[in-house]
Amino acid sequence: MQLTMPGPTAKELDLLSQVSTMLTSFDKDRVLKNVIDFLMRAFDVEQASLLMLSGIGESEGWQLFSLRPRFQTAILRAPMSEEALQQAHRIVNDGLARWVIQQKQGTIIADTHNDARWLEIPDIPSGVRSVLCVPFVLADQVIGVFTL
């Protein structure tokens, strides 16, 4: 039995068009900020998180950014606190990000209370019940993990 998938909706096509337009910028921080802001608005979320490697080609040195709508790009260049570095390390080693990094693919968790990959983190509201988590991949290496 073959399943047929419906074509993209007008809203999905509009989303792709807007993201494509954003990607024409040469300022990588601004592109990242615009795409994240747009996704947060599109999915109507109040907070997201971004894990980024501090250097390409490294496998250690993850940085955690807790993001709210219309954040400033300076947050992506700000020094990390020791607490944020420890949280990033814990998420990369024990949380959903570990799975996303290992599998090099995104996932959706419908109920965080019933999925062992989800870790409760103090900066993320405890009311989080469902999440979308996607990797940023460059040259077959996961360089970032974005969670909505």
C-alpha positions in Angstrom: 0.0 0.0 0.0 1.4 3.3 -1.0 0.7 6.5 0.9 0.2 9.7 -1.0 1.4 12.9 0.7 -0.6 16.0 0.1 1.2 18.8 -1.6 2.5 21.8 0.3 0.0 24.3 1.6 0.0 28.0 0.7 1.3 28.7 4.3 4.2 26.2 3.9 5.1 27.7 0.5 5.0 31.2 1.9 7.3 30.0 4.8 9.8 28.5 2.3 9.7 31.7 0.2 10.4 33.9 3.2 13.3 31.7 4.5 14.8 31.6 1.0 14.7 35.4 0.9 16.4 35.6 4.3 19.2 33.3 3.2 20.3 35.8 0.6 22.0 37.9 3.3 25.8 37.5 3.7 25.7 38.2 7.5 25.5 34.7 9.0 24.4 36.0 12.5 21.6 38.1 10.9 20.5 35.1 8.7 20.4 32.8 11.8 18.6 35.5 13.8 16.0 36.1 11.1 15.3 32.4 10.5 15.0 31.7 14.2 12.7 34.7 14.8 10.6 33.7 11.8 10.3 30.1 13.0 9.4 31.2 16.5 6.6 33.4 15.1 5.4 30.8 12.7 5.1 28.2 15.5 3.9 30.7 18.0 6.5 29.8 20.7 7.8 32.0 23.5 11.2 30.4 23.8 13.6 28.3 21.9 17.1 27.0 22.4 20.1 26.8 20.2 23.2 24.7 20.8 26.2 25.6 18.7 29.7 24.3 18.4 32.2 27.0 19.3 34.4 26.0 16.3 33.9 24.1 13.0 35.7 20.7 13.1 35.4 20.4 16.9 33.4 17.8 18.7 33.5 19.6 22.1 32.8 23.2 23.1 29.1 23.4 22.7 27.4 26.7 23.7 23.7 26.9 24.8 21.6 29.9 23.9 18.1 30.4 25.4 16.2 32.5 22.9 13.1 34.6 23.0 11.3 36.3 20.1 13.3 39.2 18.4 16.5 38.4 20.3 19.6 40.5 19.4 22.4 39.0 17.4 24.9 40.0 20.0 23.7 37.2 22.2 25.3 34.8 19.7 28.7 36.4 20.4 28.4 36.9 24.1 30.7 35.0 26.5 29.0 32.0 28.0 28.5 31.6 31.8 29.9 28.5 33.5 26.3 27.4 34.2 25.3 27.7 30.5 28.4 25.7 29.5 27.5 23.0 32.0 23.9 22.9 30.8 25.1 22.6 27.2 27.4 19.7 28.1 24.6 17.9 29.9 22.2 18.3 27.0 24.7 17.2 24.4 25.7 14.1 26.5 22.3 13.1 28.0 19.5 14.9 26.3 17.5 15.1 23.1 20.4 16.9 21.4 22.6 13.8 21.8 20.1 11.8 19.8 19.8 14.5 17.1 23.6 14.8 16.9 24.1 11.0 16.6 21.3 10.5 14.1 22.0 13.7 12.2 18.2 14.2 11.8 15.5 16.1 13.4 12.6 14.8 15.5 9.3 15.7 17.1 8.4 14.8 20.6 4.6 14.9 21.1 4.8 14.4 24.9 8.0 15.3 26.7 6.8 13.5 29.9 6.8 10.2 28.0 10.2 10.5 26.2 13.4 9.6 28.0 15.4 11.8 25.6 13.9 15.0 27.1 15.7 16.6 30.1 14.1 19.3 32.2 16.4 22.4 32.1 15.9 25.3 34.6 15.7 28.0 31.9 13.1 26.2 29.9 9.5 26.4 31.3 8.4 23.2 32.9 5.1 23.3 31.0 6.9 22.3 27.8 5.0 19.2 26.5 6.0 19.0 22.8 9.2 20.0 21.0 10.6 20.1 17.5 14.4 19.6 17.4 16.5 19.9 14.2 20.3 19.7 13.5 22.3 22.3 11.6 24.7 20.2 9.5 27.8 21.4 7.6 30.1 19.0 5.7 28.4 16.0 7.4 29.0 17.4 10.9 26.3 18.6 13.2 27.3 22.1 14.2 24.1 23.2 15.9 20.9 21.9 17.3 17.8 24.1 17.3 14.8 23.2 19.6 11.4 24.8 19.4 
